[in-house]
């Protein structure tokens, strides 16, 4: 397959793996994504947590589940992520 001249390819969508923090909303979950980053001066690892709201069409994810979310078009004012799959269920 040849690419046409002047046509750019779409960049790949961002994906995160995180833990479901809340599932109280209808078709929406709150996912906490944590990353470890080293402090520049003190050389100590700091855990940074980012919370994002993701669309869960079937209300299948529950609190404590490990899930994968992918970036998508804005679905509401704060929701621009979509649940793709549940990696691990909570006990």
C-alpha positions in Angstrom: 0.0 0.0 0.0 1.4 3.3 -1.0 0.7 6.5 0.9 -0.6 9.4 -1.2 1.5 12.6 -1.4 0.7 15.2 1.1 -1.4 12.9 3.3 -0.2 12.5 6.9 -0.9 9.5 9.0 -2.8 9.9 12.3 -0.6 9.6 15.4 -1.3 6.6 17.6 -3.7 7.1 20.4 -2.4 7.3 24.0 -3.2 4.3 26.2 -2.9 4.0 30.0 -3.2 1.1 32.4 -4.7 2.1 35.8 -6.9 1.1 38.7 -10.6 2.0 38.9 -11.2 4.4 41.8 -14.9 5.0 41.3 -17.8 3.4 39.4 -20.8 5.3 40.9 -21.6 7.2 37.7 -23.7 5.7 34.9 -21.4 4.5 32.0 -18.4 6.3 33.5 -15.5 5.2 35.6 -12.7 7.1 37.3 -9.3 5.6 36.6 -6.2 6.4 38.6 -2.9 6.1 36.7 0.2 6.2 38.8 3.8 6.8 37.5 7.1 6.9 39.3 9.4 9.8 38.6 12.7 10.6 40.1 13.1 14.0 41.8 15.8 16.1 40.0 17.5 17.4 43.2 16.9 14.8 45.8 17.1 11.6 43.6 14.1 10.1 45.3 11.3 8.4 43.5 8.0 10.2 43.7 4.6 8.5 42.8 2.5 10.8 40.7 -1.2 10.0 40.3 -3.4 11.2 37.4 -7.1 10.7 37.5 -9.2 10.5 34.4 -12.8 9.8 33.6 -13.4 7.0 31.1 -16.5 5.8 29.2 -17.6 2.3 30.2 -20.5 1.4 27.9 -21.6 -1.8 29.7 -20.9 -0.8 33.3 -18.6 -3.8 33.6 -15.7 -2.3 35.5 -15.8 -2.0 39.3 -13.7 -0.5 42.0 -10.3 -2.1 42.3 -10.2 -3.5 38.7 -7.0 -3.0 36.7 -8.1 -1.6 33.3 -6.7 -0.2 30.0 -8.1 3.1 28.7 -7.5 4.7 25.3 -7.8 8.3 24.3 -10.9 9.1 22.1 -12.9 12.1 21.0 -14.5 14.2 23.8 -17.6 12.5 25.0 -18.5 15.2 27.6 -16.8 18.1 29.4 -14.4 16.0 31.3 -14.6 12.6 29.6 -12.2 11.9 26.7 -11.0 8.3 27.5 -12.6 5.0 26.6 -12.4 1.6 28.4 -10.9 -1.0 26.1 -10.4 -4.0 28.3 -10.3 -5.2 31.9 -6.9 -6.7 32.6 -7.5 -8.0 36.2 -10.6 -8.2 38.3 -10.5 -7.1 42.0 -11.1 -9.8 44.6 
